[in-house]
Amino acid sequence: MACSMSIKLACVVMVCLVVGAHLAQGAITCGQVASSLAPCITYLRGTGAGGDVPPGCCTGIKSLNAAAQTTPDRQSACKCIKTSSSNISGINYNLASGLPGKCGVSIPYKISPSTDCKSVR
């Protein structure tokens, strides 16, 4: 009986380690990227003339930047931004590329349809 209990405990510990390691990677999903950047869409469809960046937009950019701490996360976020923005008509990419700076955030790539996300570190 003690042997069986030890094996069960070992199995539970292994499962926890495997699941925990996967969760610790902190993979960013496209859903997270889309919801973080949704408040920016109206601003990015405009001309930027006289319009301040919405506070919710900057909050989303800052939280996304804070979540993307690893190279795989930054590459994933980059791919999601490219995919999502290509599905939204009227995006002003000049405004998009300047958006992180206007929100006080530095990201290691330009927000553009031509960005090579594989090169993002």
C-alpha positions in Angstrom: 0.0 0.0 0.0 2.8 2.4 0.9 4.5 1.7 -2.4 1.3 2.4 -4.4 0.8 5.7 -2.5 4.4 6.7 -3.3 3.9 6.1 -6.9 0.7 8.1 -7.0 2.4 11.0 -5.2 5.3 10.9 -7.7 2.9 11.0 -10.6 1.0 14.0 -9.1 4.4 15.8 -8.6 5.4 15.1 -12.2 2.1 16.3 -13.5 2.4 19.5 -11.5 6.0 20.0 -12.7 4.9 19.6 -16.4 1.9 21.8 -16.1 3.8 24.4 -14.1 6.6 24.5 -16.6 4.2 25.1 -19.4 2.4 27.9 -17.5 5.7 29.5 -16.5 6.5 30.1 -20.1 3.9 32.7 -20.1 2.9 32.4 -23.8 1.0 35.4 -25.0 -2.1 34.6 -27.0 -3.5 36.5 -29.9 -6.7 37.0 -27.8 -4.6 38.8 -25.2 -2.9 41.0 -27.8 -6.3 41.9 -29.5 -8.0 42.8 -26.2 -5.0 44.8 -25.1 -4.9 46.8 -28.3 -8.6 47.1 -29.0 -8.9 50.6 -27.4 -6.3 51.8 -30.0 -8.3 51.0 -33.1 -10.3 54.2 -33.4 -7.2 56.3 -32.9 -5.2 54.2 -35.5 -8.0 54.7 -38.1 -7.7 58.5 -37.8 -5.2 61.0 -38.9 -3.7 61.7 -35.5 -4.3 65.4 -36.0 -4.9 67.0 -32.6 -6.0 63.7 -31.1 -4.4 62.3 -28.0 -3.9 58.6 -27.6 -6.8 57.2 -25.6 -5.7 56.3 -22.0 -7.1 52.7 -22.4 -4.8 52.3 -25.5 -1.7 53.2 -23.6 -2.8 51.0 -20.7 -3.1 48.1 -23.1 0.2 48.7 -24.8 2.0 48.9 -21.4 0.4 45.7 -20.1 1.2 43.9 -23.3 4.8 45.1 -23.2 5.1 44.0 -19.6 3.7 40.6 -20.5 6.1 40.1 -23.4 9.3 39.5 -21.5 10.8 36.7 -23.6 11.8 36.5 -27.2 9.1 33.9 -28.0 6.5 36.2 -26.4 7.6 39.2 -28.3 7.7 37.3 -31.5 4.2 36.0 -30.8 2.9 39.4 -30.0 4.5 40.8 -33.2 2.8 38.1 -35.3 -0.6 38.7 -33.6 -0.3 42.4 -34.2 0.5 41.9 -37.9 -2.3 39.4 -38.3 -4.9 41.4 -36.5 -4.0 44.7 -38.1 -4.2 43.2 -41.6 -7.9 42.3 -40.8 -8.8 45.9 -39.8 -9.4 48.3 -42.6 -8.1 51.8 -42.5 -5.1 51.4 -40.1 -2.7 54.4 -40.3 0.6 52.6 -39.9 2.5 55.9 -39.4 0.4 56.4 -36.3 0.8 52.7 -35.3 4.6 52.9 -35.5 4.7 55.9 -33.2 2.1 54.6 -30.7 4.5 52.9 -28.3 6.6 56.0 -28.0 3.6 58.2 -27.4 2.6 55.8 -24.5 6.1 55.9 -23.1 7.0 52.3 -24.1 9.9 51.0 -26.1 9.4 47.9 -28.2 12.1 46.1 -30.2 10.3 46.3 -33.5 8.4 48.6 -35.7 4.6 48.1 -36.0 4.3 47.6 -39.7 2.9 45.0 -42.1 6.5 44.5 -43.4 8.1 43.7 -39.9 9.9 40.3 -39.9 8.7 39.0 -36.5 11.3 36.2 -36.6 14.0 38.8 -36.2 12.4 40.3 -33.1 14.5 39.6 -30.0 
